[in-house]
């Protein structure tokens, strides 16, 4: 059993997908040679006209004609190459970014000046003929290998008189068969190397450039990050609703029942009354903590009434006066809106805890496609973003950067402190 498996690996492994790769090489031969007649015609015409005096316009026309024909057939040849790879080796070559078709001359000029088009011309006019030579060499190796390996079949197909006359044909055929078998085992490796080389060249010259790949990668990452942020915001909303409609309501019901028990049960022992009073107090404290937690996840007022009402609610709960001015002709996306709310809420919390301020101002307005948020206070100043570590202002900056926003903090010693945030708004 092990010997059979070993023979299958040794004898069968080199020929896996060899048929598809050989077909890919054979199908690429006419595509690689497609523009060769144009350039041979150009060289022949130039060689014939150079000795004789030729008008310059005629000479330029003869030179430009093959170039124009090459530009015309280049998109068709590129489509053929893509179909060849897709049909024979199930590989899709990435497409470069090219300007769309237009009816005016400016669009035609833009298409003719794109690097993607001239990379394709380079592939078909320069790399293609070189690959055609390699294709012919590999196909010749396969042909010679098949003919040599089956030499005995060809010999027995000849008339009997020839086999009797040429007595030494058997020994010669043995050497030829051995050489043919060696070429058969060499053919798949040569074909695989050529296919890898052609594929690499096709990806570089027929596909997008490295800059385009990086731009597409950045766009994909930005889209993925936006999806993650939206999913996280949706999950926060779900948790907020579950806590508000589930655990919070149960705690409120518990607190009400404990209050009723304390009020109606007058003949309870003093120890039992103390236990009920303590449980009622802890239930109310748990409700307050849960309210703060829900508000920190995603306040319901933000979703229902927008930034103006949500920020006004935050300002009303602070021990210092806060002026809130919100000017938004239309609401931004929920993700940007949530980032703006949490930035203002955290910034005002820092003002109360650290700034020793007597008042604060919050301004939110939309300028074009940018949401501008400014939080200012008259405190002691000295806030340092670099020294904040992973919390405080640094955490706010990271939250703003998650939606491609900008964060700046100006806080000289003695104040005032001004935090400016710019958030991009979805159109």
C-alpha positions, 0 to 999 in steps of 0.5 A: 500500500505504501509503495503504491502511494509512493508511486502515485506521488512520484509519477502522478504529482508532476502531472497534476494540472499539467493539462490546464497549464499546457492549454493556457500556454497554447491559448496564449500563443495567438494572443501573444503574437497578435501585434507582431504582424503590425510591427513587422509591417512597420519595419518592412515599410520603413526599410523600403522607404528609408533609401528613397526620399519620402515626404514627412507626413507620409512617413509619420502616417506610416509610423503612427498607423501601427501604433494606433492599431495597437492601441485599438486592439489592446483592450480586446487582447486584454479581455482575451487574456483575462478570459484565458486565465479565467477559463483555463486556470480559474484565476481572475486578473484584477482590473485597473482603474481606467476613466469611463468612456466619453463622447468628447475628445477630453475623455479620449485624451484621458484614456490615452494618457492613463498608465494602465493603458500603456502598461497593457500596450507594453505587455502586448507589444513587448512582453507578448512576443517574448512569451510567444517564443517561450510558449513555442519552446515549451510546446516543442518540448511536449511534442518531442517528449510525446513523440520520443516516448512513443517511438515504438508505436511509430516504429511498428506503424512502419512497413515490416520491410523497414524493421527487417532492414534496419536491425539496430532500430530497437536499441536506438528506440530504447534510448529515444524512449528514455529521453522522451520519458525524461522530457515528459517529467521535465515538461510539467515543471517547465510549463509551471514555471512559464505559467507562473512567469506569465501570470506575474507579468499579467498581474503587474502589466494588465492589473492595477498598479501598486498605488491603485492596490494600496488605494483600494486596500485603504478604501476597503479598510475604511469601509470595513472600519465603518461597518465595525463602528456601525455594528458596535453602535447598533450593539450599544443601542441594543444593550441600552434597550435591553437594560432599560426595558428589562433590568431597569424595570425590574429594579423599579418594580422591586423598589416600589414593592419594597416601598409599599411593604415599608408603608403598609406593614406597620407591625413588623419588628424593628430588625425587619423594618431596617432590612426593608429600608436598607433593601429599598435604599440599595434598590434606588441606588442600583437604579441610579447606577443603572441609569448612568450606565445606560446613559453612558452606553447610548442615551435614549434621548440622543436617538429620539431627539438628537444632539441638542436635547442630549447635550442639554441634558448633560449640561443640566446635570453638571454643578456648573453653568454650561451654555449649549449652542447646537446649530444643525440643519440636519442630523449627521449619521448615528455613529458621528452623532454618538461620537460627538455626544460622548466627546462633549460628555467626557470633556465636560466631566473632565472640566468638572473634575480637573479644570476648577472652572466656573462655567463652560461653553459647548458649540456644535455646528455643521460647516459643509460636510464637517461637524464642528464641536468646540468645548471651552471652559474658564478653568486653570488650563494646563491640560496636556494631551501627550501626558494623558496616557491612554485615558482622558484626552488621549481617549477622546482623540482615539474616539475621534480618530475612529471616524477619521476626525481631527482632535485638538486641545489648546490649554495654556497654563492659567486657561482657558481650555478649548477643545476643538473636534472636527468630524466628517459627516456622511452626505 
